[in-house]
Amino acid sequence: MDTERSRQPRRNPAIELLAQEWQVSIEQVEELYGIELAKLEFGARIKGFLPIFAIRKMQETRHQPAGSNVAPPIAHRPPVAAKPVHA
């Protein structure tokens, strides 16, 4: 039995994979994961899928251009003509 491995806390494999992919420390990814999870937990009634959504949000945020606070574009819809107001 490997006692060294049994003393280490079990890590989420998705976090380890993201850390490797992004070439950052696991601790940095865990911190970001904790922030995203806390945002999602606030007010949530059903929490079973929140870890999945937190990982997805982290991936989406990572793929945005640096310094971009703009949400990804939505499908373009033609403008609606305003109707004149009759007094």
Backbone bond lengths (Angstrom), bond angles and torsions (degrees), N, CA, C in turn:
res aa  C-N    CA-C-N  psi(-1)  N-CA   C-N-CA  omega(-1)  CA-C   N-CA-C  phi
1 M - - - 1.463 - - 1.518 109.15 -
2 D 1.293 116.75 135.43 1.445 122.50 -178.28 1.524 109.00 -91.04
3 T 1.334 117.45 101.86 1.462 120.93 -176.66 1.520 111.69 -72.59
4 E 1.332 117.79 -30.41 1.459 120.78 178.61 1.520 110.89 -62.27
5 R 1.315 117.16 -44.87 1.460 121.88 179.98 1.530 110.71 -68.30
6 S 1.324 118.19 -36.34 1.459 120.74 -177.68 1.526 111.95 -70.42
7 R 1.333 118.72 -21.48 1.464 121.62 179.21 1.528 112.44 -81.64
8 Q 1.323 117.66 -22.76 1.456 120.89 -178.90 1.527 109.83 -77.50
9 P 1.346 115.75 139.93 1.466 117.48 176.94 1.514 110.03 -65.71
10 R 1.304 115.63 145.71 1.467 120.60 -179.90 1.524 109.14 -73.58
11 R 1.311 116.08 129.33 1.460 121.17 -177.12 1.519 110.32 -103.38
12 N 1.303 114.10 152.79 1.452 121.60 176.57 1.528 107.91 -71.38
13 P 1.329 118.49 123.37 1.466 120.05 -179.49 1.523 113.13 -60.67
14 A 1.328 118.36 -30.28 1.465 121.21 178.53 1.529 110.51 -65.36
15 I 1.325 116.51 -37.74 1.461 120.70 178.73 1.522 109.86 -66.92
16 E 1.318 116.90 -42.79 1.456 120.51 178.03 1.527 110.93 -62.17
17 L 1.316 116.79 -41.20 1.463 121.46 179.93 1.530 111.26 -65.22
18 L 1.339 116.90 -43.36 1.461 120.28 178.13 1.524 111.54 -63.73
19 A 1.320 116.73 -41.50 1.468 120.31 178.44 1.526 110.44 -60.50
20 Q 1.303 116.25 -41.87 1.458 120.68 179.00 1.536 110.52 -67.46
21 E 1.325 116.69 -44.49 1.467 121.48 -179.12 1.527 111.55 -64.14
22 W 1.336 117.24 -41.78 1.456 122.16 -177.39 1.522 112.87 -86.10
23 Q 1.330 116.03 -8.27 1.462 123.38 -179.54 1.529 111.76 58.22
24 V 1.337 114.38 48.59 1.457 122.39 175.62 1.528 107.76 -129.98
25 S 1.311 116.38 170.65 1.458 119.43 -178.61 1.528 110.94 -72.63
26 I 1.308 114.93 153.35 1.468 121.14 176.90 1.525 109.67 -60.51
27 E 1.321 116.54 -35.82 1.462 120.70 -179.74 1.524 111.50 -62.58
28 Q 1.332 117.35 -38.29 1.464 120.40 178.31 1.531 110.88 -65.30
29 V 1.315 116.34 -42.29 1.460 120.27 179.69 1.528 109.79 -68.08
30 E 1.332 117.23 -39.81 1.467 120.32 178.06 1.522 111.00 -61.99
31 E 1.327 116.86 -38.10 1.466 120.48 178.95 1.533 110.57 -65.05
32 L 1.325 116.52 -46.71 1.459 120.51 177.82 1.527 111.09 -62.59
33 Y 1.333 116.33 -40.61 1.466 121.24 178.06 1.529 110.05 -60.95
34 G 1.315 117.18 -43.75 1.463 121.38 179.31 1.520 112.24 -61.02
35 I 1.331 115.94 -39.77 1.464 120.69 178.55 1.522 110.60 -65.90
36 E 1.335 116.41 -48.69 1.468 120.17 -178.99 1.528 111.18 -64.09
37 L 1.312 117.36 -39.96 1.460 120.81 179.53 1.524 110.94 -65.13
38 A 1.325 117.16 -40.81 1.464 121.10 178.79 1.528 111.01 -63.17
39 K 1.337 116.62 -40.16 1.466 119.87 177.61 1.526 110.75 -60.97
40 L 1.327 116.07 -42.68 1.456 120.35 -178.03 1.534 111.97 -72.17
41 E 1.332 116.88 -35.05 1.468 120.29 -178.21 1.517 112.32 -68.55
42 F 1.329 116.34 -27.96 1.458 120.04 -177.60 1.524 109.71 -61.97
43 G 1.291 116.21 112.74 1.457 122.16 177.97 1.523 115.34 82.36
44 A 1.321 117.84 -3.24 1.471 119.64 -179.13 1.522 110.00 -76.39
45 R 1.314 116.08 137.04 1.461 120.13 176.07 1.519 110.95 -94.10
46 I 1.311 117.08 -36.58 1.460 121.80 178.15 1.516 106.95 -107.72
47 K 1.322 117.60 119.75 1.457 120.96 -171.16 1.518 114.53 -115.02
48 G 1.318 117.33 3.30 1.454 120.80 -175.18 1.515 115.20 -62.09
49 F 1.330 117.85 -33.74 1.459 121.19 -176.62 1.528 113.02 -100.61
50 L 1.319 118.28 1.51 1.454 120.78 -176.50 1.524 113.83 -58.33
51 P 1.343 119.55 -38.70 1.475 118.29 177.35 1.530 112.56 -59.17
52 I 1.312 117.17 -37.32 1.465 120.79 178.50 1.521 110.01 -65.80
53 F 1.337 116.10 -45.18 1.457 119.92 -179.74 1.534 111.50 -65.75
54 A 1.329 117.03 -35.36 1.465 120.44 178.86 1.528 110.61 -64.18
55 I 1.328 117.44 -43.96 1.466 121.50 178.07 1.526 109.69 -62.95
56 R 1.325 116.92 -43.79 1.466 121.14 -179.82 1.527 110.33 -61.63
57 K 1.332 117.15 -43.25 1.466 121.21 179.67 1.526 110.43 -63.19
58 M 1.313 116.81 -39.52 1.465 120.54 178.05 1.528 110.27 -62.10
59 Q 1.310 116.96 -42.46 1.460 120.70 179.66 1.525 111.04 -65.70
60 E 1.321 117.58 -41.83 1.461 121.20 178.45 1.522 110.72 -63.21
61 T 1.315 117.14 -43.31 1.451 121.94 -179.83 1.522 110.36 -63.80
62 R 1.304 116.40 -38.89 1.464 121.28 -179.06 1.524 111.77 -65.06
63 H 1.322 117.85 -31.97 1.455 121.37 -176.13 1.527 113.35 -86.56
64 Q 1.343 118.25 -2.43 1.459 120.49 176.13 1.522 108.78 -80.54
65 P 1.331 118.26 151.75 1.465 120.48 177.23 1.523 111.08 -59.13
66 A 1.310 116.29 146.25 1.468 121.47 -178.97 1.525 110.28 -57.28
67 G 1.320 116.13 135.68 1.452 122.00 178.30 1.518 114.13 76.96
68 S 1.303 117.03 5.00 1.457 120.49 -178.08 1.516 109.98 -86.98
69 N 1.311 115.65 121.75 1.463 120.83 174.94 1.516 110.29 -104.88
70 V 1.314 115.49 8.52 1.455 121.35 -176.65 1.523 109.46 -88.31
71 A 1.307 115.62 134.80 1.463 120.28 176.74 1.519 109.21 -69.12
72 P 1.321 118.26 153.71 1.454 120.01 177.06 1.525 110.56 -58.02
73 P 1.336 117.41 147.51 1.467 119.42 -176.69 1.524 111.97 -64.51
74 I 1.321 114.95 149.23 1.461 119.89 175.51 1.520 107.79 -102.20
75 A 1.308 116.39 167.21 1.457 120.67 -179.59 1.525 109.58 -58.58
76 H 1.309 115.66 137.67 1.462 120.83 -178.64 1.521 110.34 -73.75
77 R 1.303 115.06 132.55 1.457 120.79 175.04 1.519 107.78 -119.03
78 P 1.337 117.61 139.30 1.468 119.17 179.37 1.521 110.24 -63.93
79 P 1.329 117.11 146.83 1.469 119.55 -179.65 1.529 110.70 -65.47
80 V 1.300 114.72 149.36 1.461 121.25 178.81 1.525 107.74 -92.59
81 A 1.319 116.73 129.01 1.460 120.75 179.52 1.526 109.65 -69.54
82 A 1.318 114.93 133.68 1.459 119.22 179.97 1.531 108.97 -75.82
83 K 1.313 115.89 139.42 1.459 120.82 177.49 1.532 108.89 -87.64
84 P 1.314 116.66 138.76 1.475 117.49 178.72 1.527 111.35 -66.61
85 V 1.299 114.94 143.49 1.458 120.94 179.86 1.517 108.27 -92.39
86 H 1.316 117.75 125.95 1.477 122.22 179.64 1.511 108.90 -99.41
87 A 1.294 115.49 129.12 1.456 120.37 -179.10 1.496 112.66 -91.21
